Amino acid sequence: MGFFPREFMLRKVRHHNFYELADKLESVSLLSLFGGRRKEGQLSFDTLEDVFICPLKTEKAGSLMSRVLNKNTASIVVKEASAFFNRLAQHHDVWMREIAAAGHGLSEEAVRLLAKDHGFDVCNVLAKNPENLFKLNVEELIAFVTRDEAIKSQVFQNLVHFSGFSEDMIEAGVIEKLKTFVEAFTNDSDGELRETAEELRIRIEENEFVATKSAHLRRRENLSCDNPYGRIGEYVFAIGFLKPDGEINASEIDPNEPIFWLPVSVHSSLAYWDEQGVQEELLTRLAQSKSFDVRRKLSERRDLPKAVVDELKTDKSFIIRSNLLSRNSAQHLTDDEIREMLRGELGVMRDWDDCFPFDKRVEAIALELFTNEGPDGLIAQESDKQGIAGRTQIVKVRGDNNG
């Protein structure tokens, strides 16, 4: 789900002046992406070295956090993130409160605060999150849904498709609360809502809101995850609050505020980071990741900085090395480095046009390497039974024509 308010998006499209206003508003989130190499000791800002800090625009912060929320995340990550989302519920920025409303594991106080929020979009997001919403008592729930017909409809429609409450919520008596809440609308003036209430009543009777979770989801939630954010010696990343009195050019993380540590499973989301001033700092750290997926996503970027290419050009995966050849990043490679990457990889000939859109320099080097006499060029000797010898002749013709 997106966190850009619906009404503001409409206005932004209608008049170009709102683009300028949007940029100004997005720049005041008071949040920052930061990261560093983890040292010995309990994970905290103080146990990091080689640190970088990048103040975040609201939309960028929302995008990163929503990726975590949309994953089947281990329960330890959800628990440790709850303090951060509780704090966001008090944020002065309505967009940040929207993100809080979508967060996992909110406290009753935070939910109560969001349910009374003056922003429609905040309440609309909360209406889509039964796991949080039903921490309110029945009277508060009824007051919440009756504040706006759209909110009431949203709550009931989401309950129809809701897979079930967590074990903690069930033990806290949420099913009885749900039953009482639904019964309060059995005689609602809206006929369609009455039908939905009847459907929910049947689902409650058939015990569908305590449906057994899939084995896969149970495994995900019960992962021990001793180091879900990164091991000692690896780079870890997080979102934190900036000190409110800090200058733009001297940003500092507020040690008194909670931190939202990003699990390794979403580090690949950072590979397409385009924030000016910190892009190369972040990307060079991601290039050293132990995660193949992070490095693969990073190698798929166009126009990678030279420092990142230098890190990835010797990667043990050919997929990652070859990605550098099929994008503008090859400009940072020497002819000899390109030859070394291609040497022995005759398979690239089969996928030349679609999968390997080489630039002209790489193509010329590949043609020379694979068609000239020598251990790499003797394709017919390697696999003439597969018809690649004929492919060699085609490539030679292409080379002659290009010349």
C-alpha positions as CSV (number, residue, x, y, z in Angstrom):
1,M,0.0,0.0,0.0
2,G,1.1,3.6,-0.6
3,F,1.4,6.2,2.1
4,F,0.9,9.3,-0.1
5,P,-2.4,10.8,0.9
6,R,-5.2,10.3,-1.6
7,E,-6.6,13.8,-1.5
8,F,-3.2,15.5,-1.8
9,M,-2.3,13.3,-4.8
10,L,-5.5,14.5,-6.6
11,R,-4.6,18.1,-6.0
12,K,-1.0,17.6,-7.0
13,V,-2.1,16.3,-10.4
14,R,-4.5,19.2,-10.9
15,H,-2.0,21.9,-10.6
16,H,1.7,22.0,-11.1
17,N,2.3,24.4,-8.2
18,F,1.5,21.6,-5.8
19,Y,4.7,19.8,-6.9
20,E,6.7,22.5,-5.3
21,L,4.5,22.3,-2.2
22,A,4.9,18.6,-2.0
23,D,8.7,18.8,-2.1
24,K,8.6,21.2,0.8
25,L,6.3,19.1,2.9
26,E,8.2,15.9,2.1
27,S,11.4,17.4,3.5
28,V,10.3,17.7,7.1
29,S,9.9,14.1,8.3
30,L,12.6,14.4,11.0
31,L,13.6,10.8,10.1
32,S,16.9,9.6,8.7
33,L,18.2,6.5,7.0
34,F,21.6,5.5,8.5
35,G,23.9,2.6,8.5
36,G,27.3,1.3,9.5
37,R,29.4,-1.7,10.1
38,R,28.3,-3.6,13.2
39,K,30.8,-4.0,16.0
40,E,30.8,-6.3,19.1
41,G,28.1,-5.6,21.6
42,Q,24.3,-5.1,21.6
43,L,23.0,-3.6,18.4
44,S,22.7,0.2,18.8
45,F,23.8,3.4,17.0
46,D,26.9,3.5,19.3
47,T,28.1,0.0,18.2
48,L,28.4,1.0,14.6
49,E,31.5,2.2,12.7
50,D,31.9,3.7,9.2
51,V,28.5,5.4,9.7
52,F,26.6,7.5,7.2
53,I,23.4,9.5,7.9
54,C,20.8,10.6,5.2
55,P,17.8,12.7,6.2
56,L,14.7,11.2,4.7
57,K,11.8,12.6,2.7
58,T,8.4,11.3,4.0
59,E,7.6,9.3,0.9
60,K,10.9,7.5,0.9
61,A,10.6,6.6,4.6
62,G,7.1,5.3,4.0
63,S,8.3,3.2,1.0
64,L,11.0,1.5,3.0
65,M,8.9,0.8,6.1
66,S,6.0,-0.5,4.0
67,R,8.3,-3.2,2.5
68,V,8.9,-4.5,6.0
69,L,5.3,-4.4,6.9
70,N,4.2,-6.3,3.8
71,K,6.5,-9.2,4.5
72,N,5.8,-12.3,6.7
73,T,8.3,-11.0,9.2
74,A,9.7,-12.9,12.2
75,S,7.9,-12.1,15.4
76,I,11.1,-10.7,17.0
77,V,11.3,-8.1,14.3
78,V,7.7,-7.1,14.8
79,K,8.2,-6.8,18.5
80,E,11.3,-4.7,18.3
81,A,9.7,-2.4,15.7
82,S,6.6,-1.7,17.8
83,A,8.2,1.0,19.9
84,F,9.1,2.9,16.7
85,F,5.6,2.8,15.3
86,N,4.2,3.8,18.7
87,R,6.4,6.9,18.5
88,L,5.3,7.6,14.9
89,A,1.7,7.7,16.1
90,Q,2.6,10.9,17.9
91,H,4.4,12.5,14.9
92,H,3.4,16.0,13.8
93,D,3.4,14.8,10.2
94,V,0.1,13.3,9.1
95,W,1.9,11.1,6.6
96,M,4.1,9.6,9.3
97,R,1.0,8.8,11.4
98,E,-0.4,7.0,8.3
99,I,2.7,4.7,8.4
100,A,2.2,4.2,12.1
101,A,-1.5,3.1,11.5
102,A,-0.2,0.4,9.2
103,G,2.5,-0.7,11.7
104,H,2.8,-4.0,13.5
105,G,2.2,-4.4,17.2
106,L,0.9,-1.0,18.2
107,S,0.1,-0.4,21.8
108,E,-3.5,0.3,22.9
109,E,-2.5,3.9,23.7
110,A,-1.1,4.4,20.2
111,V,-4.2,2.9,18.5
112,R,-6.5,5.0,20.7
113,L,-4.5,8.1,19.6
114,L,-4.7,7.2,15.9
115,A,-8.4,6.4,16.1
116,K,-9.0,10.0,17.2
117,D,-6.7,11.5,14.5
118,H,-8.2,14.4,12.6
119,G,-6.7,13.1,9.3
120,F,-9.1,10.9,7.3
121,D,-6.3,9.0,5.6
122,V,-4.8,8.0,9.0
123,C,-8.1,6.6,10.1
124,N,-8.6,4.9,6.7
125,V,-5.3,3.1,7.0
126,L,-6.1,2.0,10.6
127,A,-9.5,0.7,9.4
128,K,-7.6,-1.7,7.1
129,N,-5.6,-3.1,10.1
130,P,-8.0,-5.2,12.3
131,E,-5.0,-6.6,14.3
132,N,-4.4,-3.1,15.6
133,L,-7.9,-1.6,15.4
134,F,-9.5,-4.3,17.7
135,K,-7.3,-3.3,20.6
136,L,-9.9,-0.6,21.2
137,N,-12.9,-1.6,23.3
138,V,-16.3,-2.0,21.7
139,E,-17.5,1.5,22.6
140,E,-14.4,3.0,21.1
141,L,-14.8,0.9,18.0
142,I,-18.3,2.0,17.4
143,A,-17.3,5.6,17.9
144,F,-14.5,5.2,15.4
145,V,-16.6,3.7,12.6
146,T,-19.5,6.1,13.0
147,R,-17.4,9.1,12.4
148,D,-17.5,8.6,8.7
149,E,-19.5,6.2,6.5
150,A,-16.4,5.4,4.4
151,I,-14.5,4.3,7.5
152,K,-17.4,2.1,8.6
153,S,-17.5,0.5,5.1
154,Q,-13.8,0.0,5.1
155,V,-13.7,-1.7,8.5
156,F,-16.5,-4.2,7.5
157,Q,-15.1,-5.0,4.1
158,N,-11.7,-5.7,5.5
159,L,-13.1,-8.0,8.1
160,V,-14.8,-10.0,5.4
161,H,-11.4,-10.8,3.8
162,F,-9.4,-10.9,7.1
163,S,-7.6,-14.2,7.5
164,G,-7.6,-14.2,11.3
165,F,-6.3,-12.7,14.5
166,S,-3.0,-13.5,16.2
167,E,-2.9,-15.9,19.1
168,D,-2.2,-13.1,21.5
169,M,-5.3,-11.2,20.4
170,I,-7.5,-14.4,20.6
171,E,-6.2,-15.0,24.1
172,A,-7.1,-11.4,25.0
173,G,-10.8,-12.1,24.1
174,V,-10.9,-10.4,20.7
175,I,-13.5,-12.8,19.2
176,E,-16.1,-11.9,21.8
177,K,-15.3,-8.3,21.2
178,L,-15.7,-8.8,17.5
179,K,-19.1,-10.6,18.0
180,T,-20.4,-7.7,20.2
181,F,-19.2,-5.2,17.6
182,V,-20.9,-6.9,14.7
183,E,-24.2,-7.3,16.6
184,A,-24.3,-3.6,17.1
185,F,-24.8,-3.1,13.3
186,T,-27.3,-5.9,12.6
187,N,-30.1,-3.3,12.2
188,D,-28.0,-0.6,10.4
189,S,-29.8,1.6,7.9
190,D,-27.4,0.5,5.2
191,G,-28.8,-2.7,3.7
192,E,-25.5,-3.8,2.1
193,L,-23.7,-3.3,5.5
194,R,-26.4,-5.4,7.2
195,E,-25.6,-8.2,4.7
196,T,-21.9,-7.9,5.5
197,A,-22.7,-8.0,9.2
198,E,-24.6,-11.3,8.7
199,E,-21.7,-12.8,6.7
200,L,-19.4,-11.8,9.6
201,R,-21.7,-13.4,12.1
202,I,-21.6,-16.7,10.2
203,R,-17.8,-16.5,10.0
204,I,-17.6,-15.9,13.7
205,E,-19.9,-18.9,14.4
206,E,-17.7,-21.1,12.1
207,N,-14.6,-20.0,14.0
208,E,-13.0,-18.6,10.8
209,F,-11.3,-15.8,12.6
210,V,-9.0,-18.3,14.4
211,A,-8.1,-20.1,11.3
212,T,-4.9,-22.2,11.5
213,K,-2.0,-20.5,9.9
214,S,0.0,-22.2,7.2
215,A,3.0,-24.1,8.2
216,H,5.1,-21.7,6.1
217,L,3.8,-18.7,8.0
218,R,4.3,-20.4,11.4
219,R,7.9,-21.1,10.5
220,R,8.4,-17.5,9.4
221,E,7.0,-16.0,12.6
222,N,8.9,-18.4,14.9
223,L,12.3,-18.0,13.4
224,S,14.9,-17.5,16.1
225,C,16.6,-14.8,14.1
226,D,19.6,-14.2,16.3
227,N,20.8,-11.6,13.9
228,P,17.9,-10.6,11.7
229,Y,19.5,-7.2,10.9
230,G,23.1,-8.3,10.2
231,R,26.0,-10.1,11.9
232,I,29.0,-8.6,13.6
233,G,31.3,-7.1,10.9
234,E,28.5,-6.7,8.4
235,Y,26.7,-3.4,7.4
236,V,23.4,-2.8,9.1
237,F,20.8,-0.2,8.2
238,A,18.0,1.5,10.1
239,I,15.6,4.5,10.2
240,G,15.9,6.8,13.2
241,F,14.8,10.2,14.5
242,L,17.0,13.2,13.9
243,K,17.7,15.5,16.8
244,P,15.1,18.3,16.2
245,D,17.7,21.1,16.8
246,G,20.3,19.6,14.4
247,E,21.4,21.5,11.4
248,I,20.8,20.0,7.9
249,N,24.5,19.7,7.2
250,A,25.3,18.2,10.7
251,S,22.5,15.6,11.1
252,E,22.6,13.6,14.3
253,I,20.5,10.6,15.4
254,D,18.5,11.2,18.6
255,P,19.6,8.5,21.1
256,N,16.5,9.0,23.1
257,E,14.2,8.0,20.3
258,P,13.4,4.4,19.2
259,I,15.1,3.0,16.1
260,F,13.6,1.0,13.3
261,W,16.2,-1.6,12.2
262,L,15.8,-2.9,8.7
263,P,15.9,-6.7,8.5
264,V,18.4,-8.2,6.0
265,S,15.4,-9.4,3.9
266,V,14.6,-5.8,2.8
267,H,18.2,-4.5,2.3
268,S,17.8,-5.2,-1.4
269,S,15.1,-2.4,-1.4
270,L,18.0,0.0,-0.8
271,A,19.7,-1.0,-4.0
272,Y,17.7,1.5,-6.0
273,W,18.3,4.4,-3.6
274,D,18.6,7.7,-5.5
275,E,18.9,10.2,-2.7
276,Q,21.6,12.8,-3.7
277,G,24.6,13.2,-1.4
278,V,24.5,9.7,0.1
279,Q,24.0,7.4,-2.9
280,E,27.6,6.3,-3.4
281,E,28.2,5.9,0.4
282,L,25.2,3.6,0.6
283,L,25.8,1.6,-2.6
284,T,29.4,0.9,-1.8
285,R,28.3,-0.6,1.5
286,L,25.6,-2.7,-0.1
287,A,28.2,-4.0,-2.6
288,Q,29.9,-5.7,0.4
289,S,26.7,-7.4,1.5
290,K,26.8,-11.2,2.1
291,S,23.4,-11.5,0.6
292,F,23.4,-12.6,-3.0
293,D,20.0,-10.9,-3.6
294,V,21.2,-7.6,-2.4
295,R,24.3,-7.7,-4.7
296,R,22.2,-8.9,-7.6
297,K,19.7,-6.1,-7.3
298,L,22.5,-3.6,-6.9
299,S,24.3,-4.9,-10.1
300,E,21.1,-4.4,-12.1
301,R,21.2,-0.6,-11.6
302,R,22.4,1.5,-14.4
303,D,25.3,4.0,-14.1
304,L,26.8,2.5,-10.9
305,P,29.6,4.6,-9.4
306,K,33.1,3.3,-10.1
307,A,33.7,2.4,-6.4
308,V,30.7,0.0,-6.6
309,V,31.8,-1.5,-9.9
310,D,35.2,-2.1,-8.4
311,E,33.6,-4.0,-5.6
312,L,31.3,-6.1,-7.8
313,K,33.6,-6.8,-10.8
314,T,35.2,-9.7,-8.9
315,D,32.0,-11.1,-7.4
316,K,32.0,-14.9,-7.2
317,S,28.6,-14.9,-9.1
318,F,28.8,-14.6,-12.9
319,I,25.2,-13.2,-12.9
320,I,26.4,-10.2,-10.9
321,R,29.6,-9.7,-12.9
322,S,27.7,-10.0,-16.3
323,N,25.1,-7.5,-15.2
324,L,27.8,-4.9,-15.1
325,L,28.5,-5.6,-18.8
326,S,24.9,-5.2,-19.9
327,R,24.5,-1.8,-18.4
328,N,26.3,1.5,-18.5
329,S,28.4,0.4,-15.6
330,A,30.9,-1.2,-18.1
331,Q,32.4,2.3,-18.7
332,H,34.3,1.8,-15.4
333,L,35.9,-1.5,-16.7
334,T,39.1,-1.9,-18.7
335,D,39.2,-4.0,-21.8
336,D,41.2,-6.7,-20.0
337,E,38.6,-6.8,-17.2
338,I,35.8,-7.3,-19.6
339,R,37.7,-10.1,-21.4
340,E,38.3,-11.8,-18.0
341,M,34.6,-11.6,-17.2
342,L,33.6,-13.2,-20.5
343,R,36.4,-15.7,-20.7
344,G,34.9,-19.2,-21.0
345,E,31.3,-18.0,-20.7
346,L,30.2,-19.2,-24.2
347,G,26.6,-19.3,-23.0
348,V,26.3,-15.5,-23.5
349,M,26.3,-16.1,-27.3
350,R,22.9,-17.7,-27.1
351,D,21.3,-14.8,-25.3
352,W,23.2,-12.0,-26.9
353,D,20.3,-9.9,-28.2
354,D,17.7,-10.1,-25.4
355,C,19.5,-10.8,-22.2
356,F,22.8,-9.1,-22.9
357,P,22.3,-5.7,-24.5
358,F,26.0,-5.0,-24.5
359,D,27.3,-1.5,-25.3
360,K,29.4,-1.3,-28.5
361,R,32.7,-1.6,-26.7
362,V,31.7,-4.7,-24.8
363,E,30.2,-6.2,-27.9
364,A,33.4,-5.6,-29.9
365,I,35.5,-7.2,-27.2
366,A,33.2,-10.2,-27.0
367,L,33.2,-10.7,-30.8
368,E,37.0,-10.7,-30.8
369,L,37.2,-13.0,-27.8
370,F,34.7,-15.6,-29.1
371,T,35.5,-15.6,-32.8
372,N,39.3,-15.4,-33.0
373,E,41.5,-18.4,-32.8
374,G,42.5,-19.4,-29.4
375,P,41.1,-21.3,-26.4
376,D,38.1,-18.9,-26.0
377,G,37.5,-18.4,-29.7
378,L,37.3,-22.0,-30.8
379,I,33.5,-22.3,-30.1
380,A,33.2,-25.1,-32.7
381,Q,35.7,-27.1,-30.8
382,E,33.8,-26.6,-27.5
383,S,30.3,-27.5,-28.7
384,D,29.8,-27.7,-32.4
385,K,27.2,-30.4,-31.9
386,Q,24.9,-27.8,-30.4
387,G,25.1,-25.7,-33.5
388,I,27.1,-22.9,-31.9
389,A,29.6,-23.0,-34.7
390,G,26.9,-21.7,-37.0
391,R,26.2,-19.0,-34.4
392,T,29.9,-18.0,-34.5
393,Q,29.7,-17.4,-38.2
394,I,26.6,-15.3,-37.7
395,V,28.4,-13.2,-35.1
396,K,31.3,-12.8,-37.4
397,V,29.0,-11.4,-40.1
398,R,27.5,-9.1,-37.5
399,G,30.9,-7.9,-36.6
400,D,31.9,-7.3,-40.2
401,N,28.7,-5.4,-40.8
402,N,29.1,-3.3,-37.8
403,G,32.6,-2.5,-38.9
